[in-house]
Amino acid sequence: MMLTFSEMEMDTLYARIGYTAEQIAQLQELSPFNPALFTLLSCAWGIMACAYLVWVRDCFRPEKAEIEIKSYQQRKAEEEAANPEEQPRRRMRLD
């Protein structure tokens, strides 16, 4: 877009699009835009698009942490190993 707007006149661009001479004359009267402004807007749009892609790149990375499935016995053994001081007390039997 930047190359198109910086190298080509707007009249030529409208003619290649297929506008008639009357439509081109009306656009020149109504449109405050010129090729320099279109070039600047294209550059700004490109910078914003690149910034957006950098901002969302983290959404497309695979997760690093994998979920490990453990059985009840494994979890209980790990808990007991982590807390060795807490030994289960024997229950008193009331007869």
N, CA, C and O atoms as a DFTB+ gen file, in Angstrom:
380 C
 N C O
     1  1       0.830      -1.185       0.000
     2  2       0.000       0.000       0.000
     3  2       0.875       1.248       0.000
     4  3       0.591       2.214      -0.708
     5  1       1.949       1.221       0.806
     6  2       2.807       2.394       0.864
     7  2       3.429       2.670      -0.499
     8  3       3.503       3.823      -0.924
     9  1       3.876       1.621      -1.189
    10  2       4.478       1.812      -2.509
    11  2       3.452       2.309      -3.517
    12  3       3.760       3.168      -4.342
    13  1       2.250       1.784      -3.460
    14  2       1.211       2.210      -4.398
    15  2       0.884       3.676      -4.209
    16  3       0.833       4.428      -5.182
    17  1       0.661       4.096      -2.976
    18  2       0.256       5.473      -2.728
    19  2       1.405       6.458      -2.916
    20  3       1.170       7.618      -3.256
    21  1       2.636       6.018      -2.702
    22  2       3.749       6.956      -2.854
    23  2       4.181       7.106      -4.312
    24  3       4.759       8.134      -4.662
    25  1       3.926       6.131      -5.167
    26  2       4.396       6.176      -6.553
    27  2       3.310       6.556      -7.559
    28  3       3.634       6.971      -8.672
    29  1       2.057       6.429      -7.207
    30  2       0.977       6.609      -8.179
    31  2       0.087       7.777      -7.756
    32  3      -0.207       7.959      -6.575
    33  1      -0.327       8.546      -8.728
    34  2      -1.279       9.624      -8.466
    35  2      -2.661       9.030      -8.219
    36  3      -2.989       7.965      -8.741
    37  1      -3.457       9.712      -7.433
    38  2      -4.779       9.195      -7.088
    39  2      -5.684       9.112      -8.321
    40  3      -6.501       8.197      -8.424
    41  1      -5.549      10.055      -9.254
    42  2      -6.377       9.991     -10.476
    43  2      -6.087       8.713     -11.252
    44  3      -7.007       8.049     -11.730
    45  1      -4.811       8.371     -11.377
    46  2      -4.423       7.160     -12.098
    47  2      -4.930       5.917     -11.367
    48  3      -5.396       4.963     -11.991
    49  1      -4.834       5.942     -10.047
    50  2      -5.299       4.815      -9.253
    51  2      -6.799       4.614      -9.421
    52  3      -7.259       3.487      -9.609
    53  1      -7.567       5.705      -9.352
    54  2      -9.018       5.605      -9.530
    55  2      -9.358       5.120     -10.931
    56  3     -10.293       4.338     -11.099
    57  1      -8.619       5.568     -11.937
    58  2      -8.882       5.150     -13.319
    59  2      -8.600       3.658     -13.482
    60  3      -9.339       2.966     -14.184
    61  1      -7.549       3.155     -12.848
    62  2      -7.235       1.720     -12.947
    63  2      -8.248       0.865     -12.190
    64  3      -8.488      -0.286     -12.555
    65  1      -8.829       1.414     -11.159
    66  2      -9.871       0.692     -10.423
    67  2     -11.121       0.557     -11.292
    68  3     -11.872      -0.410     -11.162
    69  1     -11.340       1.540     -12.189
    70  2     -12.496       1.457     -13.081
    71  2     -13.500       2.568     -12.869
    72  3     -14.625       2.478     -13.361
    73  1     -13.126       3.617     -12.150
    74  2     -14.031       4.743     -11.947
    75  2     -14.104       5.573     -13.224
    76  3     -13.140       5.648     -13.987
    77  1     -15.248       6.186     -13.442
    78  2     -15.406       7.060     -14.608
    79  2     -14.799       8.423     -14.289
    80  3     -14.459       8.707     -13.141
    81  1     -14.668       9.258     -15.309
    82  2     -14.084      10.599     -15.134
    83  2     -14.949      11.444     -14.205
    84  3     -14.428      12.235     -13.419
    85  1     -16.280      11.278     -14.294
    86  2     -17.184      12.037     -13.416
    87  2     -16.987      11.627     -11.954
    88  3     -16.951      12.481     -11.067
    89  1     -16.860      10.332     -11.707
    90  2     -16.656       9.860     -10.337
    91  2     -15.314      10.352      -9.787
    92  3     -15.219      10.716      -8.615
    93  1     -14.292      10.362     -10.622
    94  2     -12.979      10.844     -10.184
    95  2     -13.044      12.324      -9.832
    96  3     -12.445      12.753      -8.846
    97  1     -13.770      13.113     -10.633
    98  2     -13.916      14.544     -10.358
    99  2     -14.652      14.762      -9.039
   100  3     -14.285      15.645      -8.263
   101  1     -15.682      13.970      -8.780
   102  2     -16.422      14.095      -7.521
   103  2     -15.545      13.703      -6.336
   104  3     -15.605      14.338      -5.283
   105  1     -14.743      12.676      -6.501
   106  2     -13.858      12.264      -5.409
   107  2     -12.812      13.325      -5.112
   108  3     -12.448      13.521      -3.952
   109  1     -12.323      14.009      -6.130
   110  2     -11.331      15.051      -5.912
   111  2     -11.940      16.229      -5.164
   112  3     -11.256      16.872      -4.368
   113  1     -13.214      16.522      -5.405
   114  2     -13.875      17.620      -4.708
   115  2     -14.144      17.286      -3.243
   116  3     -13.987      18.141      -2.372
   117  1     -14.545      16.058      -2.972
   118  2     -14.962      15.664      -1.627
   119  2     -13.822      15.157      -0.753
   120  3     -13.862      15.304       0.468
   121  1     -12.830      14.575      -1.359
   122  2     -11.805      13.883      -0.586
   123  2     -10.662      14.817      -0.191
   124  3     -10.026      15.414      -1.061
   125  1     -10.394      14.951       1.102
   126  2      -9.258      15.764       1.543
   127  2      -7.959      14.957       1.553
   128  3      -6.912      15.477       1.940
   129  1      -8.017      13.707       1.138
   130  2      -6.851      12.839       1.196
   131  2      -5.955      13.048      -0.025
   132  3      -6.428      13.305      -1.132
   133  1      -4.673      12.930       0.208
   134  2      -3.708      12.974      -0.881
   135  2      -2.774      11.774      -0.735
   136  3      -2.817      11.093       0.289
   137  1      -1.940      11.499      -1.723
   138  2      -1.077      10.308      -1.651
   139  2      -0.145      10.301      -0.436
   140  3       0.140       9.234       0.109
   141  1       0.326      11.449      -0.011
   142  2       1.216      11.498       1.151
   143  2       0.482      11.065       2.420
   144  3       1.040      10.355       3.256
   145  1      -0.762      11.495       2.554
   146  2      -1.538      11.103       3.734
   147  2      -1.845       9.612       3.709
   148  3      -1.777       8.951       4.745
   149  1      -2.185       9.070       2.531
   150  2      -2.426       7.626       2.426
   151  2      -1.160       6.835       2.750
   152  3      -1.237       5.783       3.383
   153  1      -0.002       7.326       2.327
   154  2       1.262       6.661       2.636
   155  2       1.504       6.666       4.141
   156  3       1.907       5.651       4.709
   157  1       1.263       7.793       4.783
   158  2       1.441       7.899       6.233
   159  2       0.471       6.982       6.977
   160  3       0.853       6.313       7.937
   161  1      -0.773       6.955       6.533
   162  2      -1.759       6.079       7.184
   163  2      -1.402       4.605       6.994
   164  3      -1.589       3.804       7.910
   165  1      -0.896       4.243       5.826
   166  2      -0.477       2.855       5.581
   167  2       0.679       2.473       6.488
   168  3       0.727       1.359       7.009
   169  1       1.608       3.395       6.676
   170  2       2.744       3.138       7.561
   171  2       2.270       2.970       9.008
   172  3       2.715       2.063       9.711
   173  1       1.374       3.842       9.440
   174  2       0.846       3.743      10.808
   175  2       0.091       2.432      10.998
   176  3       0.222       1.784      12.036
   177  1      -0.704       2.036       9.994
   178  2      -1.437       0.780      10.090
   179  2      -0.471      -0.395      10.193
   180  3      -0.696      -1.311      10.984
   181  1       0.597      -0.379       9.405
   182  2       1.582      -1.464       9.448
   183  2       2.264      -1.567      10.798
   184  3       2.484      -2.669      11.300
   185  1       2.596      -0.442      11.384
   186  2       3.232      -0.446      12.714
   187  2       2.265      -0.993      13.763
   188  3       2.661      -1.782      14.621
   189  1       1.000      -0.578      13.697
   190  2       0.013      -1.075      14.664
   191  2      -0.226      -2.572      14.488
   192  3      -0.381      -3.289      15.476
   193  1      -0.256      -3.052      13.248
   194  2      -0.456      -4.483      13.009
   195  2       0.707      -5.293      13.558
   196  3       0.496      -6.346      14.160
   197  1       1.931      -4.818      13.362
   198  2       3.102      -5.526      13.907
   199  2       3.087      -5.511      15.434
   200  3       3.400      -6.520      16.066
   201  1       2.727      -4.375      16.026
   202  2       2.654      -4.297      17.493
   203  2       1.615      -5.266      18.034
   204  3       1.849      -5.902      19.061
   205  1       0.473      -5.395      17.367
   206  2      -0.562      -6.334      17.789
   207  2      -0.059      -7.770      17.714
   208  3      -0.301      -8.558      18.628
   209  1       0.636      -8.116      16.638
   210  2       1.150      -9.476      16.504
   211  2       2.186      -9.799      17.575
   212  3       2.240     -10.931      18.055
   213  1       2.998      -8.835      17.954
   214  2       3.962      -9.051      19.040
   215  2       3.219      -9.214      20.356
   216  3       3.617     -10.017      21.200
   217  1       2.143      -8.459      20.535
   218  2       1.393      -8.499      21.786
   219  2       0.679      -9.843      21.971
   220  3       0.593     -10.334      23.097
   221  1       0.167     -10.449      20.894
   222  2      -0.586     -11.697      21.030
   223  2       0.270     -12.943      20.825
   224  3      -0.265     -14.052      20.844
   225  1       1.565     -12.802      20.632
   226  2       2.394     -13.981      20.352
   227  2       2.410     -14.970      21.504
   228  3       2.572     -16.169      21.277
   229  1       2.247     -14.500      22.737
   230  2       2.251     -15.411      23.885
   231  2       1.032     -16.324      23.894
   232  3       1.066     -17.383      24.520
   233  1      -0.025     -15.943      23.223
   234  2      -1.231     -16.766      23.185
   235  2      -1.044     -18.021      22.349
   236  3      -1.829     -18.961      22.472
   237  1      -0.026     -18.058      21.505
   238  2       0.143     -19.165      20.584
   239  2       1.321     -20.057      20.931
   240  3       1.698     -20.911      20.128
   241  1       1.902     -19.885      22.084
   242  2       3.000     -20.745      22.525
   243  2       2.425     -21.944      23.277
   244  3       1.421     -21.811      23.977
   245  1       3.047     -23.099      23.139
   246  2       2.541     -24.264      23.883
   247  2       2.826     -24.113      25.373
   248  3       3.778     -23.444      25.777
   249  1       2.005     -24.731      26.155
   250  2       2.192     -24.687      27.605
   251  2       3.429     -25.484      27.981
   252  3       3.695     -26.545      27.415
   253  1       4.173     -24.967      28.933
   254  2       5.395     -25.641      29.351
   255  2       5.126     -26.686      30.424
   256  3       5.754     -27.744      30.445
   257  1       4.197     -26.384      31.305
   258  2       3.910     -27.297      32.410
   259  2       2.965     -28.397      31.938
   260  3       1.890     -28.133      31.401
   261  1       3.388     -29.612      32.149
   262  2       2.542     -30.738      31.794
   263  2       1.856     -31.244      33.060
   264  3       2.437     -31.210      34.145
   265  1       0.657     -31.698      32.919
   266  2      -0.098     -32.222      34.050
   267  2       0.280     -33.683      34.247
   268  3       0.187     -34.498      33.330
   269  1       0.706     -33.989      35.456
   270  2       1.094     -35.365      35.765
   271  2      -0.028     -36.015      36.561
   272  3      -0.473     -35.476      37.574
   273  1      -0.470     -37.143      36.112
   274  2      -1.542     -37.861      36.790
   275  2      -0.917     -38.863      37.747
   276  3      -0.099     -39.698      37.361
   277  1      -1.327     -38.755      39.009
   278  2      -0.774     -39.640      40.040
   279  2      -1.900     -40.404      40.711
   280  3      -3.037     -39.940      40.787
   281  1      -1.559     -41.568      41.186
   282  2      -2.531     -42.372      41.910
   283  2      -2.628     -41.861      43.355
   284  3      -1.816     -41.057      43.812
   285  1      -3.630     -42.349      44.033
   286  2      -3.818     -41.954      45.426
   287  2      -2.624     -42.369      46.278
   288  3      -2.196     -41.609      47.146
   289  1      -2.087     -43.544      46.048
   290  2      -0.952     -44.024      46.824
   291  2       0.281     -43.149      46.589
   292  3       1.028     -42.873      47.528
   293  1       0.501     -42.715      45.356
   294  2       1.642     -41.847      45.081
   295  2       1.500     -40.506      45.788
   296  3       2.454     -40.011      46.387
   297  1       0.313     -39.921      45.718
   298  2       0.104     -38.634      46.385
   299  2       0.259     -38.765      47.887
   300  3       0.851     -37.892      48.522
   301  1      -0.264     -39.849      48.476
   302  2      -0.164     -40.057      49.909
   303  2       1.294     -40.241      50.320
   304  3       1.716     -39.713      51.349
   305  1       2.065     -40.983      49.532
   306  2       3.487     -41.178      49.838
   307  2       4.255     -39.860      49.745
   308  3       5.139     -39.604      50.564
   309  1       3.934     -39.029      48.769
   310  2       4.600     -37.736      48.651
   311  2       4.247     -36.816      49.811
   312  3       5.109     -36.096      50.316
   313  1       2.987     -36.834      50.236
   314  2       2.577     -36.012      51.384
   315  2       3.278     -36.464      52.654
   316  3       3.714     -35.631      53.449
   317  1       3.389     -37.751      52.854
   318  2       4.064     -38.259      54.044
   319  2       5.550     -37.930      54.003
   320  3       6.148     -37.649      55.042
   321  1       6.153     -37.962      52.822
   322  2       7.572     -37.631      52.693
   323  2       7.795     -36.140      52.927
   324  3       8.837     -35.745      53.452
   325  1       6.832     -35.313      52.544
   326  2       6.966     -33.874      52.734
   327  2       6.762     -33.482      54.190
   328  3       7.364     -32.514      54.655
   329  1       5.938     -34.203      54.906
   330  2       5.651     -33.911      56.320
   331  2       6.005     -35.120      57.181
   332  3       5.102     -35.831      57.624
   333  1       7.275     -35.372      57.430
   334  2       7.629     -36.574      58.204
   335  2       7.282     -36.455      59.680
   336  3       7.166     -37.475      60.360
   337  1       7.116     -35.245      60.193
   338  2       6.834     -35.063      61.617
   339  2       5.420     -35.463      61.971
   340  3       5.155     -35.885      63.097
   341  1       4.537     -35.340      61.052
   342  2       3.143     -35.636      61.325
   343  2       2.864     -37.121      61.097
   344  3       2.458     -37.521      60.006
   345  1       3.079     -37.913      62.103
   346  2       2.764     -39.336      62.037
   347  2       1.346     -39.526      62.554
   348  3       0.975     -38.917      63.557
   349  1       0.568     -40.335      61.912
   350  2      -0.791     -40.553      62.392
   351  2      -0.751     -41.260      63.754
   352  3      -0.028     -42.238      63.945
   353  1      -1.545     -40.737      64.688
   354  2      -1.615     -41.349      66.020
   355  2      -2.514     -42.555      66.002
   356  3      -3.500     -42.617      65.268
   357  1      -2.155     -43.503      66.820
   358  2      -3.000     -44.681      66.919
   359  2      -4.255     -44.331      67.697
   360  3      -4.221     -43.577      68.670
   361  1      -5.315     -44.875      67.262
   362  2      -6.590     -44.624      67.939
   363  2      -6.696     -45.519      69.151
   364  3      -6.273     -46.675      69.162
   365  1      -7.275     -44.931      70.156
   366  2      -7.505     -45.734      71.370
   367  2      -8.814     -46.490      71.181
   368  3      -9.797     -45.988      70.635
   369  1      -8.766     -47.692      71.651
   370  2      -9.945     -48.509      71.500
   371  2     -10.732     -48.492      72.806
   372  3     -10.203     -48.794      73.876
   373  1     -11.965     -48.143      72.693
   374  2     -12.818     -48.117      73.882
   375  2     -13.695     -49.356      73.864
   376  3     -14.528     -49.538      72.975
   377  1     -13.490     -50.209      74.870
   378  2     -14.300     -51.416      74.966
   379  2     -15.321     -51.306      76.056
   380  3     -16.093     -52.240      76.275
